[in-house]
């Protein structure tokens, strides 16, 4: 029984409707499994929808190629164009997308047992690494602060950062409004998320109540 379960379902080059639907539903189930175990706090809803549908899309593409070398080259070129026109993602997101694409590829080849086993093992390993082996108790956030030009940004916020954050790092400085303002961008990790408002209030008192933005590192205009 186990040996039969891991055999490919495509014995001929012709794909039946039954086999097509079976591969499609298995790949959709794998995508839903990967989306459910992925940490929702570290990604956008659009990424979860993409993760759930990607194995099915890759599965159907592989089934339609069905050994045709020319079609395979065309599909590879199409995927390359889509990738280079898309925005960059985090290493975690890219690795998860590759996992989903590999699962869809195995389904498209007809090896449903191997696809399920691969997705189960890699999905659980990914979940374990994220939540137990390398937990992120205080995730980094982006902090953007606008200050007037006469304020020395090199150490003006150091005491506030020391009180409210476990780590902080200035990553970029940019001028705006004809040089009358500076826009600073930091990577920060709060010691306690419940002190976020007090942290922002302390910064507002120091920068003259100019604009301040604090948001998750993965949720940006470059999100997947």
ROSE-625883 format. One line per 3 residues: number of its first residue (from 1); for each residue x, y, z of N, C-alpha, C. Coordinates in steps of 0.2 Angstrom, whole numbers, always signed. Layout:
NUM) X Y Z X Y Z X Y Z  ...
//
This chain:
1) +4 -6 +0 +0 +0 +0 +4 +6 +0  +9 +6 +4 +14 +12 +5 +18 +13 -2  +20 +7 -5 +24 +8 -11 +19 +11 -17
4) +13 +9 -17 +8 +11 -22 +7 +19 -21  +6 +21 -15 +5 +28 -13 +10 +33 -16  +16 +30 -16 +22 +35 -18 +24 +34 -26
7) +20 +30 -29 +21 +29 -36 +17 +35 -40  +20 +37 -46 +17 +42 -50 +11 +40 -53  +6 +45 -53 -1 +43 -56 -1 +44 -63
10) +4 +46 -67 +4 +47 -74 +8 +41 -77  +4 +37 -80 +7 +31 -83 +7 +32 -91  +4 +37 -93 +4 +39 -100 +5 +46 -101
13) +6 +49 -107 +7 +56 -108 +0 +60 -108  -5 +56 -108 -12 +59 -108 -14 +60 -101  -16 +66 -99 -19 +68 -92 -26 +67 -92
16) -29 +63 -88 -36 +62 -88 -39 +68 -83  -45 +69 -83 -49 +74 -79 -48 +72 -72  -49 +66 -70 -48 +63 -63 -41 +65 -61
19) -36 +63 -64 -29 +64 -62 -28 +72 -61  -30 +76 -66 -30 +83 -66 -33 +86 -59  -39 +84 -58 -42 +86 -52 -39 +84 -46
22) -36 +78 -46 -33 +75 -40 -26 +79 -38  -23 +80 -43 -16 +84 -42 -18 +91 -40  -23 +94 -43 -25 +101 -41 -27 +102 -34
25) -31 +97 -32 -34 +97 -25 -28 +96 -20  -24 +91 -22 -18 +90 -17 -13 +96 -17  -12 +99 -22 -8 +105 -22 -11 +111 -18
28) -18 +111 -19 -21 +117 -15 -21 +115 -8  -22 +109 -6 -21 +107 +1 -14 +108 +4  -9 +107 +0 -2 +108 +2 -1 +116 +3
31) -4 +120 -2 -3 +127 -1 -7 +130 +5  -13 +127 +7 -16 +129 +13 -13 +127 +19  -10 +121 +19 -6 +119 +25 +0 +124 +26
34) +4 +126 +21 +9 +130 +21 +7 +137 +24  +2 +140 +21 -1 +146 +23 -3 +146 +31  -6 +140 +33 -8 +140 +40 -3 +140 +45
37) +3 +136 +43 +8 +136 +48 +13 +142 +47  +13 +146 +42 +17 +152 +42 +15 +157 +47  +20 +161 +50 +18 +166 +55 +15 +172 +52
40) +8 +173 +54 +5 +178 +51 +7 +185 +53  +10 +185 +59 +13 +192 +61 +19 +195 +57  +22 +190 +53 +28 +192 +49 +26 +193 +42
43) +20 +193 +40 +19 +194 +33 +12 +197 +31  +11 +199 +25 +5 +202 +23 -1 +197 +21  -7 +199 +21 -12 +194 +19 -11 +192 +12
46) -9 +196 +7 -8 +195 +0 -2 +189 +0  +3 +189 +4 +8 +184 +4 +5 +177 +6  +0 +177 +11 -3 +171 +13 -7 +168 +7
49) -11 +173 +4 -15 +170 -2 -11 +167 -8  -5 +171 -9 +0 +169 -14 +3 +162 -12  +4 +161 -6 +7 +155 -3 +2 +149 -4
52) -4 +150 -3 -9 +145 -3 -10 +143 -11  -10 +148 -15 -12 +146 -22 -6 +144 -26  +0 +146 -24 +6 +145 -29 +8 +137 -30
55) +7 +133 -25 +8 +126 -27 +3 +123 -33  -3 +125 -33 -8 +123 -38 -6 +126 -44  -4 +133 -45 -2 +136 -51 +4 +132 -54
58) +9 +131 -50 +15 +127 -53 +13 +120 -55  +9 +117 -51 +7 +110 -53 +3 +110 -60  -1 +115 -61 -5 +115 -67 +0 +116 -73
61) +5 +121 -72 +9 +123 -77 +14 +117 -79  +16 +113 -74 +20 +107 -75 +16 +102 -79  +10 +101 -77 +6 +96 -80 +5 +98 -88
64) +4 +104 -89 +2 +106 -96 +9 +106 -100  +15 +107 -97 +21 +106 -101 +22 +99 -103  +21 +94 -98 +21 +87 -100 +26 +85 -104
67) +32 +86 -103 +38 +84 -106 +40 +88 -112  +36 +93 -114 +38 +97 -120 +43 +102 -118  +49 +101 -121 +55 +105 -120 +54 +112 -121
70) +51 +114 -127 +50 +120 -129 +45 +124 -125  +40 +121 -123 +35 +124 -118 +39 +125 -111  +43 +120 -109 +46 +121 -103 +51 +127 -103
73) +55 +128 -108 +59 +134 -109 +55 +141 -109  +49 +141 -112 +45 +146 -112 +42 +148 -105  +40 +143 -102 +37 +144 -95 +43 +146 -90
76) +49 +144 -91 +55 +146 -87 +56 +154 -88  +56 +156 -94 +56 +163 -96 +51 +167 -93  +45 +164 -93 +39 +168 -91 +40 +169 -83
79) +42 +164 -80 +43 +165 -72 +49 +169 -71  +54 +169 -75 +59 +174 -74 +57 +181 -75  +53 +183 -80 +51 +189 -81 +47 +192 -75
82) +42 +187 -73 +38 +189 -67 +42 +191 -61  +48 +187 -60 +52 +187 -54 +56 +194 -54  +58 +196 -60 +62 +202 -60 +58 +208 -60
85) +51 +207 -62 +47 +213 -61 +44 +214 -54  +45 +209 -50 +42 +209 -43 +47 +212 -38  +44 +214 -32 +48 +218 -27 +52 +212 -23
88) +58 +214 -20 +61 +210 -16 +58 +208 -10  +59 +202 -7 +56 +200 -1 +61 +198 +4  +59 +196 +10 +64 +194 +15 +66 +187 +13
91) +72 +185 +16 +74 +178 +15 +69 +173 +17  +66 +174 +23 +61 +169 +25 +55 +168 +20  +53 +174 +17 +48 +173 +12 +50 +170 +5
94) +56 +171 +3 +59 +168 -3 +59 +161 -2  +62 +159 +4 +63 +151 +5 +56 +148 +5  +51 +151 +8 +44 +148 +8 +41 +148 +1
97) +42 +153 -3 +40 +152 -10 +43 +147 -13  +50 +146 -13 +53 +140 -16 +50 +134 -13  +49 +133 -7 +46 +127 -4 +39 +126 -8
100) +35 +131 -8 +28 +130 -11 +29 +128 -19  +34 +131 -22 +35 +130 -29 +37 +122 -30  +42 +120 -26 +44 +113 -26 +39 +108 -25
103) +34 +110 -20 +29 +105 -19 +24 +105 -25  +23 +111 -28 +18 +111 -34 +22 +107 -40  +28 +108 -40 +32 +104 -46 +31 +97 -45
106) +32 +94 -39 +31 +87 -37 +24 +85 -39  +19 +89 -37 +12 +87 -38 +11 +87 -46  +14 +91 -50 +13 +92 -57 +16 +86 -60
109) +21 +83 -57 +24 +77 -60 +21 +70 -58  +15 +71 -54 +11 +65 -52 +13 +62 -46  +18 +64 -43 +20 +60 -37 +17 +63 -31
112) +11 +62 -30 +7 +65 -24 +10 +63 -17  +11 +57 -17 +14 +55 -10 +20 +58 -8  +25 +59 -13 +31 +62 -11 +30 +70 -10
115) +25 +73 -14 +23 +80 -13 +21 +81 -5  +16 +77 -3 +13 +77 +3 +19 +76 +9  +23 +71 +8 +28 +70 +13 +33 +76 +13
118) +35 +78 +7 +40 +84 +7 +37 +90 +10  +31 +91 +9 +28 +97 +12 +27 +97 +19  +25 +91 +22 +24 +90 +29 +31 +90 +33
121) +36 +87 +30 +42 +87 +33 +45 +94 +33  +46 +98 +27 +48 +104 +27 +44 +109 +31  +38 +109 +30 +33 +113 +34 +34 +113 +41
124) +35 +107 +44 +36 +106 +51 +43 +109 +53  +48 +107 +49 +54 +110 +51 +54 +117 +51  +51 +120 +46 +51 +128 +45 +47 +131 +52
127) +42 +127 +53 +38 +130 +59 +42 +129 +66  +46 +123 +66 +50 +122 +72 +56 +127 +73  +59 +129 +67 +64 +133 +67 +62 +140 +69
130) +56 +142 +66 +54 +149 +68 +52 +150 +75  +49 +145 +78 +45 +146 +84 +49 +143 +90  +54 +138 +89 +57 +135 +94 +65 +136 +94
133) +68 +134 +88 +75 +135 +88 +78 +142 +87  +74 +146 +83 +77 +153 +83 +71 +158 +84  +68 +158 +90 +62 +162 +91 +64 +169 +91
136) +60 +174 +89 +61 +181 +89 +56 +184 +94  +59 +185 +100 +54 +187 +105 +53 +195 +104  +58 +199 +101 +57 +206 +100 +58 +207 +93
139) +53 +206 +89 +55 +207 +81 +57 +215 +80  +61 +215 +75 +64 +222 +73 +58 +226 +70  +58 +232 +71 +54 +237 +67 +57 +242 +64
142) +54 +245 +59 +57 +251 +56 +54 +257 +60  +59 +262 +61 +57 +268 +64 +59 +274 +60  +55 +278 +58 +57 +284 +54 +55 +291 +58
145) +60 +295 +59 +59 +301 +63 +61 +307 +59  +57 +312 +59 +59 +318 +55 +61 +323 +61  +67 +327 +60 +70 +331 +64 +72 +338 +61
148) +72 +343 +64 +74 +350 +61 +82 +349 +60  +84 +354 +56 +91 +353 +54 +96 +355 +59  +94 +359 +64 +98 +361 +70 +99 +356 +75
151) +95 +351 +75 +96 +345 +80 +101 +340 +78  +106 +339 +82 +111 +334 +81 +109 +327 +81  +108 +323 +76 +105 +317 +76 +109 +311 +78
154) +116 +313 +79 +120 +307 +81 +119 +304 +87  +117 +308 +93 +116 +305 +99 +110 +308 +103  +106 +312 +99 +100 +315 +102 +95 +311 +105
157) +94 +305 +102 +89 +300 +105 +92 +294 +109  +99 +294 +110 +102 +288 +113 +99 +286 +120  +97 +291 +124 +94 +289 +131 +88 +286 +130
160) +84 +289 +125 +77 +286 +124 +77 +279 +121  +82 +278 +117 +83 +271 +114 +85 +266 +119  +89 +268 +124 +92 +264 +129 +86 +262 +134
163) +82 +267 +135 +76 +265 +140 +71 +261 +137  +69 +261 +130 +64 +258 +128 +65 +252 +123  +72 +252 +120 +73 +247 +115 +79 +242 +118
166) +79 +236 +115 +84 +231 +117 +90 +232 +112  +88 +234 +105 +93 +235 +100 +91 +241 +96  +95 +245 +94 +94 +250 +89 +100 +252 +84
169) +98 +254 +78 +103 +255 +73 +101 +260 +68  +105 +265 +67 +103 +270 +62 +105 +268 +55  +101 +267 +51 +102 +264 +44 +102 +269 +38
172) +99 +275 +39 +99 +279 +34 +97 +286 +36  +100 +291 +33 +99 +299 +34 +98 +302 +28  +92 +306 +27 +91 +309 +21 +88 +316 +23
175) +90 +321 +19 +87 +328 +19 +81 +329 +15  +77 +334 +18 +70 +335 +14 +69 +342 +15  +64 +345 +12 +61 +352 +12 +67 +357 +12
178) +71 +356 +6 +76 +361 +5 +82 +361 +10  +82 +355 +13 +88 +354 +18 +86 +356 +25  +80 +359 +26 +78 +361 +33 +76 +356 +37
181) +75 +350 +35 +73 +344 +39 +77 +338 +37  +78 +334 +42 +82 +327 +41 +77 +322 +43  +77 +316 +38 +73 +310 +40 +78 +305 +41
184) +77 +302 +47 +81 +297 +50 +77 +290 +50  +81 +285 +48 +78 +278 +48 +82 +273 +52  +78 +270 +57 +82 +266 +62 +79 +259 +61
187) +83 +254 +63 +80 +247 +65 +80 +247 +73  +74 +245 +75 +74 +245 +83 +70 +239 +85  +71 +237 +91 +68 +231 +94 +66 +233 +101
190) +59 +234 +102 +57 +236 +108 +58 +231 +114  +59 +233 +120 +60 +229 +125 +53 +226 +127  +48 +230 +127 +41 +228 +128 +36 +232 +124
193) +32 +228 +120 +27 +231 +115 +22 +235 +118  +21 +234 +125 +16 +239 +128 +18 +246 +129  +25 +247 +128 +27 +254 +129 +28 +257 +123
196) +25 +255 +117 +26 +258 +111 +24 +265 +111  +18 +267 +114 +15 +273 +114 +20 +278 +118  +22 +276 +124 +26 +280 +128 +33 +281 +124
199) +35 +276 +120 +41 +277 +116 +41 +283 +111  +35 +282 +108 +34 +287 +102 +33 +294 +106  +29 +295 +111 +28 +301 +115 +35 +304 +117
202) +39 +300 +119 +46 +303 +121 +50 +305 +115  +49 +302 +109 +53 +304 +103 +49 +311 +101  +43 +311 +101 +39 +317 +99 +42 +323 +103
205) +43 +323 +110 +45 +328 +114 +52 +330 +112  +56 +326 +109 +63 +327 +107 +63 +330 +100  +59 +328 +96 +60 +330 +89 +55 +336 +87
208) +52 +339 +92 +48 +345 +91 +41 +343 +88  +39 +337 +89 +32 +335 +87 +32 +334 +79  +37 +333 +76 +37 +332 +69 +35 +324 +68
211) +35 +322 +61 +32 +316 +59 +37 +310 +62  +33 +305 +65 +37 +299 +67 +32 +293 +64  +36 +288 +62 +32 +282 +59 +36 +276 +62
214) +32 +271 +65 +35 +265 +67 +31 +259 +65  +34 +254 +61 +30 +249 +58 +34 +243 +58  +31 +237 +56 +35 +231 +56 +40 +231 +50
217) +45 +227 +51 +50 +227 +46 +48 +224 +40  +44 +219 +40 +42 +215 +34 +37 +219 +30  +33 +223 +34 +27 +226 +31 +29 +233 +28
220) +31 +234 +22 +33 +240 +19 +30 +240 +12  +32 +246 +9 +30 +246 +2 +34 +241 -3  +39 +238 +0 +42 +232 -4 +40 +225 -1
223) +34 +225 +2 +32 +218 +4 +30 +214 -1  +30 +207 +0 +27 +203 -5 +20 +202 -4
//
